[in-house]
Amino acid sequence: MQEVDSVIPVPIFKVDKNLEILGCTKEATEWFGQPKTLLQIIDEGSQDKILQMLHPSKAKNSFEINIIDKLGELSLVDCHVGWRGELHAELLILKKDPTITRVSAHLNKLQSRLQATDIELLKEKEKAEAVLEENNRLSAPFIQVTNELALIPIFGEIDTEKSEMISELIIQNAYDAIATKLIIDFTAISRIDRDGLKGFNKLFRSLEMLGKQVTVTGVGPRHAKTLHELGIPLDIQFLPSLQKAIMRLTS
């Protein structure tokens, strides 16, 4: 292998377009021994990159790769290439400052951890949404009593958001069901605010538009006052208890 003269004491390789080593500086020999081809000292993960970047079509180029010295140690280096026509190129290799390498490695680890954290957060978000959806479904189960009659008991605390979610669920179930008579029971509602009642008022109107006969049971005094102020559709029937509603609608 021909020794390449250089006034600068740095590793320089002279290679052809097939990456065969034609010569190198003394510093290159001291660091890498006497490889026959450049690929012998390039880490496997960087070989595709060197094939792409070290090409006669790129007359002058700079890039970084992982390289293996004669002791088998891996180093991140900066490469600077200059081609002399298509005959051969001179490749200057400079080892990166250890501090920069450590910072770069640390940043890569942080990025990997952040990506893993994002995936975990996404999984937790999906779990939370599934639990919320199941909770809403259980808060307003659609129970087919007879072919004509269905019961929808409402459970728990109802705010604006939950009222909207429950309403969407009830409307879809009512649309899919063959029952034409629906009992919506408020008995098990622990608390409902004014905006939540507004949502149910819209629900009643939507069910009417689907051609359903709606009966509401279990309404407390405060709920009754607010519902009256909101202007309940005239065709909605209110009864004091679920038992009376079932007896009347199934007789």
Stockholm file with secondary structure:
# STOCKHOLM 1.0

chainA/1-251         MQEVDSVIPVPIFKVDKNLEILGCTKEATEWFGQPKTLLQIIDEGSQDKILQMLHPSKAKNSFEINIIDKLGELSLVDCHVGWRGELHAELLILKKDPTITRVSAHLNKLQSRLQATDIELLKEKEKAEAVLEENNRLSAPFIQVTNELALIPIFGEIDTEKSEMISELIIQNAYDAIATKLIIDFTAISRIDRDGLKGFNKLFRSLEMLGKQVTVTGVGPRHAKTLHELGIPLDIQFLPSLQKAIMRLTS
#=GR chainA/1-251 SS CEECCCSSCSCEEEECTTCBEEEECHHHHHHHCCCSBGGGGBCGGGHHHHHHHSCTTSSEEEEEEEEECTTCCEEEEEEEEEEETTTEEEEEEEECCHHHHHHHHHHHHHHHHHHHHHHHHHHHHHHHHHHHHHHHHHHSCCEECSSSEEEEECCEEECHHHHHHHHHHHHHHHHHCCCCEEEEECTTEEEECHHHHHHHHHHHHHHHHTTCEEEEECCCHHHHHHHHHHCCCTTCEEESCHHHHHHHHHC
#=GC SS_cons         CEECCCSSCSCEEEECTTCBEEEECHHHHHHHCCCSBGGGGBCGGGHHHHHHHSCTTSSEEEEEEEEECTTCCEEEEEEEEEEETTTEEEEEEEECCHHHHHHHHHHHHHHHHHHHHHHHHHHHHHHHHHHHHHHHHHHSCCEECSSSEEEEECCEEECHHHHHHHHHHHHHHHHHCCCCEEEEECTTEEEECHHHHHHHHHHHHHHHHTTCEEEEECCCHHHHHHHHHHCCCTTCEEESCHHHHHHHHHC
//
